[in-house]
């Protein structure tokens, strides 16, 4: 059995390397660069406005203009809840351990260009969304493919939209939305002496109560948890940075130096080429902020907003918060404490950085509590993403059945934990394979979404020009 699992894992890893190879990375960066130039650096010029919109959208006369299922802030929190996850702790450490400090520079580049990508896809999500039933809004890549590309290329659009929806369900139910996050929570909880099976059962019950309530229930939970977990982690990381403040200038120089020159082996770090720094930095950055994957637009389409541009701006800040703030802070803690050249990797490396600065107990608690909160909100966000994909494929009546199916996937993790405990299995190859399946599904989601963004780029530019030239000035006069 172990031999069979190992062979499956090997095949999955090979396919993952193929999916996340240079073509996809070039496509992600290329689309981000194209949109950045076409939109005249919207992520720089309009970032202050976007940050203001998080707190409050501009006032308009006539409430009828504002349409949607949840508030703009709730949509951002739900998307951030799904985006800010284990990638901010585990993914950053993985990028640095394999690509060296220079990987952080390329992660920043991916996030900077990704802000324009996130803006474009969330704008399109609102513009081409549909209303089904009693105020139930649906949108995202499958709908802007259907309604934006479909009128001129019906067959091609249908194939792209269905492919995205299938891969979205696959990622939500089999990968990033369930097992990987549950595994992170259970492992982190075990550090507090909480039995794994008990933790898995409790998680299933809590998640079932929230998920059965639908998007409004999920967004309500996200609005409470996301700001809390973000502030908690940022404050903890700032404490580490404060402790080693004198090392920050040298760390920043190291990031820029190794972004363009090979990093030599030191301690547990085996060295990295510039190509490795570029590949690992971009891949882990995209995995963390999900810009270009098409996930955030699914929930952005449900936001109450007056114009597609407004929600594009609001969701653009998600990439800024996720990667340029949180991931960069994690990366700096790894470098200034020297944890990056240790023999640890993943969450253990980040834990080492925090414990070095804050002490064993406070440091471990900060990382593990953050991991638990990050992973929990990721499950909530991806349950909504996968549900909307299912509604696109099977219709509105499937949503309650899909929620039950999703909860069953969550519950099945209890059986996995029991099997691992009863058989005293220390090798977590099966769980690692699920991470790879999640990676593959996310990569496959990106292809149809990026094709749609390229084909609809003129719509994005047109809507942006219309908003800042016509719509916003009129709103200010009201």
BADOKOL-799074 format. One line per 8 residues: number of its first residue (from 1); their letters; for each residue z, y, x of C-alpha. Coordinates in nm, 2 decimals. Example, Ala and Ser with C-alpha at 12.3 -4.5 7.8 and 13.67 -1.06 7.14 Angstrom:
2
1) AS) 0.78 -0.45 1.23 | 0.71 -0.11 1.37
This chain:
478
1) XXXXXXXX) 0.00 0.00 0.00 | 0.09 0.24 0.28 | -0.23 0.16 0.46 | -0.43 0.24 0.14 | -0.25 0.57 0.09 | -0.32 0.66 0.45 | -0.69 0.60 0.41 | -0.70 0.80 0.09
9) XXXXXXXX) -0.52 1.08 0.27 | -0.76 1.07 0.56 | -1.06 1.10 0.32 | -0.90 1.39 0.13 | -0.83 1.57 0.46 | -1.19 1.53 0.57 | -1.31 1.67 0.23 | -1.06 1.95 0.25
17) XXXXXXXX) -1.19 2.05 0.59 | -1.54 2.05 0.45 | -1.46 2.26 0.15 | -1.25 2.52 0.35 | -1.50 2.52 0.63 | -1.69 2.83 0.76 | -1.92 2.86 0.46 | -1.64 2.93 0.21
25) XXXXXXXX) -1.45 3.15 0.45 | -1.76 3.35 0.52 | -1.84 3.38 0.15 | -1.49 3.50 0.07 | -1.49 3.76 0.34 | -1.85 3.85 0.27 | -1.80 3.92 -0.10 | -1.48 4.11 -0.02
33) XXXXXXXX) -1.66 4.33 0.23 | -1.96 4.38 -0.01 | -1.73 4.49 -0.29 | -1.52 4.71 -0.06 | -1.83 4.90 0.05 | -1.99 4.91 -0.30 | -1.66 5.04 -0.45 | -1.61 5.29 -0.16
41) XXXXXXXX) -1.29 5.14 -0.04 | -1.12 5.13 -0.37 | -0.82 4.95 -0.22 | -0.75 5.26 0.00 | -0.85 5.55 -0.22 | -0.70 5.42 -0.55 | -0.39 5.23 -0.42 | -0.15 5.51 -0.50
49) XXXXXXXX) -0.29 5.53 -0.85 | -0.27 5.15 -0.89 | 0.10 5.15 -0.78 | 0.17 5.42 -1.04 | 0.00 5.21 -1.31 | 0.24 4.92 -1.24 | 0.52 5.13 -1.39 | 0.32 5.30 -1.66
57) XXXXXXXX) -0.05 5.32 -1.77 | -0.17 5.67 -1.86 | -0.10 5.79 -2.22 | -0.37 5.79 -2.47 | -0.40 5.92 -2.82 | -0.42 5.64 -3.07 | -0.24 5.31 -3.00 | -0.55 5.12 -3.13
65) XXXXXXXX) -0.72 5.18 -2.80 | -0.47 4.95 -2.62 | -0.56 4.59 -2.69 | -0.41 4.27 -2.55 | -0.16 4.00 -2.59 | 0.10 4.10 -2.33 | 0.18 4.42 -2.13 | -0.01 4.51 -1.82
73) XXXXXXXX) 0.30 4.47 -1.62 | 0.38 4.13 -1.77 | 0.02 4.02 -1.68 | 0.08 4.13 -1.32 | 0.42 3.96 -1.30 | 0.27 3.63 -1.44 | -0.01 3.65 -1.18 | 0.23 3.74 -0.90
81) XXXXXXXX) 0.46 3.46 -1.01 | 0.18 3.21 -0.96 | 0.06 3.39 -0.64 | 0.38 3.45 -0.46 | 0.48 3.09 -0.38 | 0.53 2.85 -0.10 | 0.23 2.99 0.08 | 0.44 3.30 0.16
89) XXXXXXXX) 0.69 3.09 0.35 | 0.52 2.76 0.44 | 0.16 2.89 0.46 | 0.24 3.18 0.70 | 0.44 2.95 0.93 | 0.15 2.70 0.93 | -0.10 2.97 1.01 | 0.10 3.10 1.30
97) XXXXXXXX) 0.19 2.76 1.44 | -0.17 2.66 1.45 | -0.35 2.99 1.51 | -0.09 3.18 1.70 | 0.03 3.54 1.63 | -0.33 3.66 1.61 | -0.37 3.47 1.28 | -0.15 3.74 1.12
105) XXXXXXXX) -0.42 4.00 1.20 | -0.69 3.80 1.03 | -0.46 3.73 0.74 | -0.42 4.11 0.70 | -0.80 4.15 0.71 | -0.85 3.88 0.44 | -0.59 4.05 0.22 | -0.74 4.40 0.27
113) XXXXXXXX) -1.09 4.28 0.17 | -0.93 4.06 -0.10 | -0.78 4.36 -0.27 | -1.13 4.47 -0.36 | -1.22 4.11 -0.47 | -0.90 4.09 -0.69 | -0.98 4.43 -0.84 | -1.34 4.32 -0.93
121) XXXXXXXX) -1.25 3.99 -1.09 | -0.96 4.12 -1.30 | -1.18 4.41 -1.42 | -1.45 4.16 -1.53 | -1.19 3.95 -1.69 | -1.09 4.23 -1.93 | -1.44 4.35 -1.99 | -1.58 4.01 -2.09
129) XXXXXXXX) -1.27 3.86 -2.26 | -1.26 3.71 -2.61 | -1.01 3.70 -2.89 | -0.94 3.37 -3.06 | -0.71 3.31 -3.36 | -0.42 3.54 -3.41 | -0.43 3.78 -3.12 | -0.48 3.50 -2.86
137) XXXXXXXX) -0.68 3.65 -2.57 | -0.88 3.44 -2.34 | -1.07 3.54 -2.03 | -1.13 3.48 -1.66 | -1.42 3.35 -1.46 | -1.54 3.11 -1.72 | -1.58 3.39 -1.98 | -1.73 3.65 -1.75
145) XXXXXXXX) -1.97 3.38 -1.63 | -2.05 3.30 -2.00 | -2.07 3.65 -2.13 | -2.19 3.83 -1.82 | -2.44 3.59 -1.67 | -2.50 3.37 -1.97 | -2.73 3.61 -2.17 | -2.99 3.59 -1.89
153) XXXXXXXX) -2.92 3.25 -1.73 | -2.77 3.04 -2.00 | -2.79 2.69 -1.85 | -2.68 2.81 -1.50 | -2.39 3.00 -1.65 | -2.27 2.70 -1.86 | -2.26 2.48 -1.55 | -2.07 2.73 -1.35
161) XXXXXXXX) -1.82 2.81 -1.62 | -1.75 2.44 -1.70 | -1.71 2.36 -1.33 | -1.46 2.64 -1.29 | -1.26 2.53 -1.59 | -1.25 2.17 -1.48 | -1.13 2.26 -1.13 | -0.88 2.50 -1.28
169) XXXXXXXX) -0.72 2.22 -1.48 | -0.73 1.99 -1.18 | -0.55 2.24 -0.97 | -0.29 2.32 -1.24 | -0.20 1.97 -1.34 | -0.25 1.77 -1.02 | -0.19 2.01 -0.74 | -0.06 2.36 -0.70
177) XXXXXXXX) 0.08 2.39 -1.05 | 0.30 2.08 -1.05 | 0.37 1.83 -0.78 | 0.35 2.06 -0.48 | 0.59 2.32 -0.63 | 0.82 2.06 -0.77 | 0.85 1.89 -0.43 | 0.93 2.23 -0.27
185) XXXXXXXX) 1.20 2.30 -0.53 | 1.36 1.95 -0.51 | 1.36 1.95 -0.13 | 1.51 2.30 -0.12 | 1.78 2.21 -0.38 | 1.87 1.90 -0.17 | 1.99 2.14 0.10 | 2.26 2.25 -0.15
193) XXXXXXXX) 2.36 1.88 -0.20 | 2.19 1.87 -0.55 | 2.06 1.51 -0.61 | 1.68 1.50 -0.62 | 1.65 1.31 -0.95 | 1.90 1.53 -1.13 | 1.72 1.84 -1.01 | 1.38 1.70 -1.12
201) XXXXXXXX) 1.52 1.62 -1.47 | 1.68 1.97 -1.51 | 1.35 2.13 -1.39 | 1.15 1.94 -1.65 | 1.38 2.05 -1.93 | 1.38 2.42 -1.83 | 1.01 2.43 -1.78 | 0.94 2.25 -2.11
209) XXXXXXXX) 1.15 2.51 -2.30 | 0.95 2.80 -2.14 | 0.60 2.65 -2.13 | 0.61 2.53 -2.50 | 0.65 2.90 -2.59 | 0.31 2.98 -2.45 | 0.19 3.28 -2.24 | 0.44 3.53 -2.40
217) XXXXXXXX) 0.73 3.30 -2.31 | 0.59 3.25 -1.96 | 0.53 3.62 -1.90 | 0.88 3.71 -2.03 | 1.04 3.47 -1.78 | 0.80 3.60 -1.50 | 0.90 3.96 -1.57 | 1.26 3.88 -1.51
225) XXXXXXXX) 1.22 3.64 -1.21 | 0.93 3.79 -1.01 | 1.09 4.13 -0.93 | 1.43 3.96 -0.86 | 1.28 3.70 -0.62 | 1.06 3.95 -0.45 | 1.34 4.20 -0.39 | 1.57 3.92 -0.27
233) XXXXXXXX) 1.32 3.78 -0.02 | 1.21 4.13 0.11 | 1.58 4.24 0.16 | 1.65 3.91 0.35 | 1.34 3.95 0.57 | 1.44 4.32 0.63 | 1.78 4.20 0.76 | 1.60 3.98 1.01
241) XXXXXXXX) 1.37 4.26 1.12 | 1.66 4.50 1.15 | 1.85 4.25 1.37 | 1.56 4.22 1.61 | 1.42 4.58 1.56 | 1.36 4.63 1.93 | 1.12 4.34 1.94 | 0.89 4.47 1.66
249) XXXXXXXX) 0.66 4.69 1.88 | 0.60 4.40 2.12 | 0.54 4.16 1.83 | 0.27 4.40 1.68 | 0.10 4.42 2.02 | 0.10 4.04 2.04 | -0.06 4.02 1.70 | -0.35 4.25 1.80
257) XXXXXXXX) -0.38 4.09 2.14 | -0.41 3.73 2.03 | -0.64 3.83 1.74 | -0.92 3.88 2.00 | -0.80 3.67 2.30 | -0.69 3.30 2.32 | -0.32 3.24 2.29 | -0.18 3.02 2.57
265) XXXXXXXX) 0.06 2.73 2.51 | 0.42 2.82 2.52 | 0.72 2.60 2.42 | 0.63 2.40 2.11 | 0.31 2.61 2.05 | 0.01 2.42 2.19 | -0.22 2.72 2.22 | -0.50 2.85 2.00
273) XXXXXXXX) -0.85 2.99 2.04 | -0.97 3.31 1.87 | -1.17 3.10 1.63 | -0.85 2.91 1.53 | -0.67 3.23 1.48 | -0.95 3.36 1.25 | -0.99 3.04 1.05 | -0.61 2.97 1.00
281) XXXXXXXX) -0.53 3.34 0.93 | -0.81 3.38 0.67 | -0.76 3.04 0.50 | -0.38 3.07 0.47 | -0.41 3.43 0.36 | -0.66 3.34 0.08 | -0.44 3.05 -0.02 | -0.14 3.28 -0.05
289) XXXXXXXX) -0.30 3.57 -0.24 | -0.57 3.37 -0.43 | -0.81 3.66 -0.41 | -1.16 3.52 -0.49 | -1.03 3.20 -0.64 | -1.04 3.33 -0.99 | -0.69 3.24 -1.10 | -0.53 3.58 -1.16
297) XXXXXXXX) -0.81 3.70 -1.39 | -0.73 3.43 -1.64 | -0.40 3.60 -1.73 | -0.52 3.95 -1.65 | -0.76 3.91 -1.95 | -0.46 3.90 -2.18 | -0.31 4.23 -2.08 | -0.28 4.53 -2.31
305) XXXXXXXX) -0.49 4.79 -2.14 | -0.72 5.08 -2.24 | -1.00 5.01 -1.99 | -1.10 4.72 -1.76 | -1.06 4.93 -1.45 | -0.69 4.99 -1.53 | -0.61 4.62 -1.52 | -0.83 4.57 -1.21
313) XXXXXXXX) -0.62 4.84 -1.03 | -0.29 4.69 -1.15 | -0.38 4.33 -1.03 | -0.52 4.47 -0.71 | -0.16 4.56 -0.61 | -0.07 4.18 -0.64 | -0.27 4.11 -0.32 | -0.11 4.41 -0.15
321) XXXXXXXX) 0.24 4.29 -0.24 | 0.18 3.92 -0.17 | 0.01 3.93 0.16 | 0.03 4.28 0.32 | 0.40 4.31 0.24 | 0.56 3.97 0.20 | 0.34 3.75 0.42 | 0.34 4.01 0.70
329) XXXXXXXX) 0.72 4.04 0.69 | 0.74 3.66 0.71 | 0.50 3.66 1.01 | 0.70 3.93 1.19 | 1.02 3.74 1.15 | 0.86 3.43 1.31 | 0.74 3.63 1.61 | 1.04 3.85 1.68
337) XXXXXXXX) 1.29 3.56 1.67 | 1.07 3.34 1.88 | 1.05 3.07 1.61 | 0.67 3.07 1.63 | 0.68 2.89 1.97 | 0.94 2.63 1.86 | 0.85 2.27 1.78 | 0.91 2.33 1.41
345) XXXXXXXX) 0.65 2.41 1.15 | 0.62 2.51 0.78 | 0.94 2.59 0.60 | 1.15 2.46 0.89 | 1.00 2.73 1.12 | 1.07 3.01 0.87 | 1.43 2.87 0.82 | 1.47 2.87 1.20
353) XXXXXXXX) 1.37 3.24 1.21 | 1.61 3.34 0.94 | 1.91 3.13 1.07 | 1.85 3.27 1.42 | 1.90 3.62 1.29 | 2.14 3.58 1.00 | 2.33 3.27 1.09 | 2.30 2.90 0.98
361) XXXXXXXX) 2.43 2.93 0.62 | 2.30 3.27 0.51 | 1.96 3.21 0.67 | 1.91 2.87 0.52 | 2.03 2.99 0.18 | 1.79 3.29 0.19 | 1.49 3.07 0.27 | 1.57 2.78 0.03
369) XXXXXXXX) 1.66 3.00 -0.26 | 1.34 3.20 -0.22 | 1.14 2.88 -0.20 | 1.30 2.75 -0.52 | 1.22 3.08 -0.71 | 0.87 3.11 -0.56 | 0.78 2.76 -0.65 | 0.93 2.78 -1.01
377) XXXXXXXX) 0.73 3.09 -1.10 | 0.42 2.93 -0.95 | 0.45 2.64 -1.20 | 0.49 2.89 -1.49 | 0.18 3.09 -1.39 | -0.04 2.79 -1.33 | 0.06 2.63 -1.66 | -0.10 2.94 -1.83
385) XXXXXXXX) -0.41 2.93 -1.60 | -0.47 2.56 -1.68 | -0.41 2.61 -2.05 | -0.67 2.88 -2.07 | -0.92 2.66 -1.89 | -0.85 2.38 -2.14 | -0.90 2.62 -2.43 | -1.24 2.71 -2.29
393) XXXXXXXX) -1.34 2.35 -2.27 | -1.18 2.20 -2.59 | -1.11 2.49 -2.82 | -0.81 2.68 -2.94 | -0.65 2.38 -3.12 | -0.59 2.20 -2.79 | -0.34 2.45 -2.65 | -0.02 2.29 -2.79
401) XXXXXXXX) -0.14 1.94 -2.69 | -0.22 2.07 -2.35 | 0.12 2.22 -2.30 | 0.27 1.88 -2.38 | 0.03 1.71 -2.13 | 0.13 1.96 -1.86 | 0.50 1.90 -1.92 | 0.43 1.52 -1.90
409) XXXXXXXX) 0.28 1.58 -1.56 | 0.59 1.77 -1.46 | 0.81 1.49 -1.60 | 0.61 1.23 -1.40 | 0.75 1.38 -1.08 | 1.09 1.23 -1.18 | 0.93 0.88 -1.14 | 0.79 0.98 -0.80
417) XXXXXXXX) 1.14 1.09 -0.68 | 1.30 0.78 -0.82 | 1.04 0.55 -0.65 | 1.08 0.73 -0.32 | 1.46 0.71 -0.33 | 1.47 0.34 -0.44 | 1.23 0.23 -0.17 | 1.39 0.46 0.09
425) XXXXXXXX) 1.05 0.61 0.18 | 1.07 0.88 0.44 | 0.69 0.92 0.49 | 0.57 1.17 0.23 | 0.21 1.10 0.28 | 0.15 1.08 -0.10 | 0.30 1.42 -0.16 | 0.11 1.57 0.14
433) XXXXXXXX) -0.21 1.43 -0.02 | -0.13 1.62 -0.34 | -0.12 1.94 -0.13 | -0.46 1.86 0.00 | -0.59 1.79 -0.35 | -0.46 2.13 -0.45 | -0.63 2.29 -0.16 | -0.96 2.12 -0.25
441) XXXXXXXX) -0.93 2.22 -0.62 | -0.87 2.58 -0.52 | -1.16 2.58 -0.29 | -1.39 2.43 -0.56 | -1.27 2.70 -0.80 | -1.38 2.97 -0.56 | -1.75 2.88 -0.54 | -1.84 2.95 -0.91
449) XXXXXXXX) -1.62 3.26 -0.91 | -1.77 3.41 -0.60 | -2.12 3.35 -0.72 | -2.03 3.53 -1.05 | -1.88 3.82 -0.86 | -2.19 3.86 -0.65 | -2.42 3.85 -0.96 | -2.20 4.09 -1.16
457) XXXXXXXX) -2.11 4.33 -0.88 | -2.33 4.61 -1.04 | -2.12 4.58 -1.36 | -1.80 4.63 -1.15 | -1.94 4.94 -0.99 | -2.08 5.08 -1.32 | -1.74 5.03 -1.49 | -1.56 5.19 -1.20
465) XXXXXXXX) -1.78 5.50 -1.20 | -1.76 5.53 -1.58 | -1.38 5.52 -1.57 | -1.32 5.78 -1.30 | -1.61 6.01 -1.41 | -1.57 6.00 -1.78 | -1.28 5.80 -1.92 | -0.98 5.91 -1.71
473) XXXXXX) -1.07 6.28 -1.72 | -1.08 6.27 -2.10 | -0.75 6.08 -2.11 | -0.58 6.36 -1.90 | -0.70 6.62 -2.14 | -0.55 6.44 -2.45
